[in-house]
Amino acid sequence: MTPAARVQTAIELLDQILAGAPAEKTLTGWARKSRFAGSKDRAAVRDHVYDALRRRQSAARIGGALTGRGILLGLLMQDGADADALFSGPPYAPEPLSDLEKEMMSSSADVAPLEDIPEWMLPMLQDTLGDEIDENVEQMRQRAPVFLRVNLQKTTVELAVLQLKEEGVLAEPHPLSDTALHVTEGARRVSNTETFRNGYVELQDVSSQAAIQSLSLKTGMRVLDFCAGGGGKVLAMAGRCEATYVAHDANVARMKDLPLRGKRAGAAIQIKSLEEVEKAARFDLVFCDVPCSGSGTWRRTPDAKWRFQKEDLEALTALQAEILRTASRFVETGGILAYATCSLFPPENSDQIAAFLAQNPDWHCVSERQWRLDEGADGFYLAKLART
């Protein structure tokens, strides 16, 4: 595919997404049907689409329309590309630029980062980010870095760096976590390396790794990951310390790959239903990475930012409160209840903890931490609670 053909394809896919189709499903469907597109073509089209969604509003304003064409044109203008050359006309390129579009190209493409956030969310982000809001929102408009977690049960950070380098992947340690590697070159090769296939490293954001590092895991503990999902957090715990690990999720299908991932990592993870958890002995640590807005990760899933509505937040905070109440029953005396989200919104984080403590005076907050994008991480929140 030519560069112009990639732009035309991205325009068509964006129009489908703007009409309501999920971005990832749209991209995957196109890739499966388009056998003529090589891996570099698929990657370029994906980058165009996701960059456009990250900067949707500012790009649409600059490009003159909230359409696939308008957004891509505005995006290219922001990035200083030669839009006139790319919009060169059929059969494979977008229609040539109109006189009005050419006139817009001569105007300023300056952007205020906050225009790429839905307006109703801004007060919540201001509460969390304060004076750093512009810098953090600017990070949301960019592609996310790729991080790996080193499995300390199988290797060391130093050895993992050398192993990856031999396979064409360059990575360096990150200061937020002692297991984290920031991939600086060859990110798309990671899943095909023997280092990854043998369970020496896993893909995981550095803020999640930092949160797990702060849990004070000890050998022999009984640990429950109550909202396990794909199992990334419980595998991170198992990569640090030998203990009894139990995983539960209300949606069992989310855990379908966990046995294979656990085998690759050399970790024994027990998967239990809610009934089995209720019958089991209490746990020294109950970790709840609850369903949330995902606002701290929206540069990775940018279409979610535009789909998320106030009523979604209300439903989520009610669910989070219910999970927190339920999970607290499974904590052993002297144990820790860890509540986590990948959100930057106070109603899902500090407000949720304050409400729980107000209703449960026999509990107190041991510590809480909000990771931000300007720290080089995704947005992530963790509160550790214990009975008074």
Secondary structure, DSSP 8 states (H G I E B T S, - for coil): --HHHHHHHHHHHHHHHHTT--HHHHHHHHHHH-TT--HHHHHHHHHHHHHHHHTHHHHHHHHTSSSHHHHHHHHHHHTT--HHHH---TTTS-----HHHHHHHTS-----GGGGS-GGGHHHHHHHHGGGHHHHHHHHTS---EEEEE-TTT--HHHHHHHHHHTT-EEEE-TT-TTEEEEEE-GGGGGGSHHHHTTSEEE--HHHHHHHHTT---TT-EEEETT-TTSHHHHHHHTT---EEEE--SSGGGGTTHHHHHHHHT--EEE--HHHHHHS--EEEEEEE-----GGGTTTSHHHHHH--HHHHHHHHHHHHHHHHHHHTTEEEEEEEEEEES---GGGTHHHHHHHHHH-TTEEEEEEEEE-GGGTS--EEEEEEEE-
